[in-house]
């Protein structure tokens, strides 16, 4: 996915060429669909370490993909701020000064479905809009909201309530929390679901 600002303005997001790159690199190690079960004398030692620690390797991949959610959601939050300064406090996705290739605006302009529903974003119907973007394969959502004192609150939501599964392990890793702060129903672009929410510490 390439996010571009309209009117040839310098985009908020740079070098985000694909939301789901076909070959992601983690620490210089390319992601492969299969990990070799036999080693040769010329095998890259990084590959051997990844093969010996599949759960750690999987988590590193998931964190890389989750970073893309953070990047897009933050761009939406900044775009929302620009629209707010112009007097639009309840924007629709087609009113942002950003372009969303391979995305379809849904539900009265408040939801965005991209890459055939593989990922997408949503906002509340009224101000404050609290943008959040979700990855269906990761079963995770990055959410920018506010606490009761109106300070920015960033949340990683796992699309399940099992604290030992892969989505929860991802949120635990990125927020550095062992247990969820909240379990609640959240609206994302694909619908409503019960999720575990983990607050970022800053």
N, C-alpha and C positions, 0 to 999 in steps of 0.2 A: 504494500500500500504506500502511495506517495501522497502526503498531505501537503497541499499548497495553499498559500493565501491568494485571494483573488486580487485583481488589479495590479499584478506583478509586484506586490509588496513582498519584502523579504519574509519567508515563512517562519513561523514559530519553531517548526521542527526541521532539522537539517539532517540530511543523509539517512532518512527513514525510507529506504527504497522498497521495502516489502514487509508487510506485517508478519507474514509467515515465510521467511526466506527458505528456499529449498535446501540450502546448505548453511546452517548456522555454525559459527565457530565459537567454541568456549575455550578461552586460554590458548588459542592457536590450534586446538584439536577439533577437526571437522566432525560433525555429527554423521553417523552412519546408521542405516536402517538395521544392520546386523553387526554384531561384534564377533570377530574371529575367535574361535575356541582353541586354536592352536597357534603357537607363537613361532616365529622364525628368528634367526640371528639378526635380521635386519628390521625387526618390528620396532616401531616407535615406543619407547618406554611409557610415554603418556597414554598410549592406547592400552597398554597392559595394565596400568593403574586404573584406567576407567573400567576395563573389563572385570577387574577384581573388586571394584566398588560400584556395582550397577546402580544402587539406590542413590549414592552421592552424585553419580554422573547424571542420573535422571533429574535430580533436584537442581543441578546446575543448568540443565537445559530448560527446565520449567521457569527458573528465575530469569533467564535470558528472555524468554517469551513474555513473562509478566512485566519486564521492564518496558516492553512495547506498549502494554496497556497503560502504564504510568505516563509514558511520553504523550500518548494521544489524549488521555484524560486531562493532563496538565495544559495541553494546547487548547482544549475546549474551555477549561476554566479561565484561561487568559482571554480567549475570545469572548467569553461571556462577560468578562469585565469591561472589555472595550465596548460591547453593545450596551452594557448598563450605563456607561458614561454618556452614550449617545441617546439615552432615554428608553432603551428597549430592555425591560427587566424580565421579560418572559419570552426569550427568543426560541425560534424553531431552527432545526439544523440547516435548513436552506437559507437562513438569514445570516449565518456566520460568514465572516470574511475568510473562510477556509473552504477548500474543495475536497471532496471525499470520493476519489475514484473507486469504482467497483462496489459502491454502497448505494442503498436505496433508503430514502426517508419514509418512515412508517408512522402510523398512529398520530395523525394531526401534526406531524413535524417534530415530535418529541422523542422519537426512536429512530435509530439508524442501524440497518442490517447490512453487513459487508461480507464479501467473498462467499456468497451463497449461504449466509447464515452461520459462518464459522466464527465470526466475532461481530461485535456491534457495541453501540453506546445508547444511553438513555438519559433523560433529564426529568425532573419533576415538572408537573404542569404549571406550577406557579413559582414565583420568586420566594426564597432562593432556589435555584434550579438544581443544585447538587449533581453535577455530571458524574457518570460512572460508565466504565467500559468493561466488557466481559469477553472472555475467551471460552467458547463452548467446550473445546477439547481439554483445556486446562481445568475447566470447572471452577474458574476463579474470576473475581471482579475487583477492579480498583475503583474506589469511591472517594470523592472529595466532598465532605460535608462540613458541619459545624457542631461544636459542643454546646452545652447549655449557656456558656458565657460568650457564645458567638465567635469563638476562636476556631480556626481551620482544623478540621479533624480528618485525617486520612485513614482509610480502612481497607484492609484486604479481606474480602469475603470469599469463603470456600463454599461452593454450591452443595455442600452436604453437611450433616451434623455429626459425622464420625470423626473424632479428633485424631484418629490414627491413620486415616487414609491419605492418599497422595495430595489432593487439594488442600487439606488442612496442614499437612507437612510443609507445603509451599508457603502458606500464609504464616505459619509459625517461624519459618526461616527468614522471610523478608521483614517481619515485624519484630523478630527476636522475642516472641512471647510463646509460652508453652501451652497456654489455655486461651480460649476465646473470651473476649470482653463481653460479647453479646450474641445471642441467637435470636434471629428475627426474620420476618418475611421481607424480602427486598424485590423491587421491580427492576428488571433488566430488560434489554431489548427484546428478548424472546419470551418474556412472561414473568410471573411472580413465583418465588420459591423461598423455602426456609433455608437460611444460611447461618454459618458461624462467622462472626465478624471479629477481626483482630485489629486493634488500633496500633498505628505506627507511633513510636515513642517521641517523634519530633516532627 
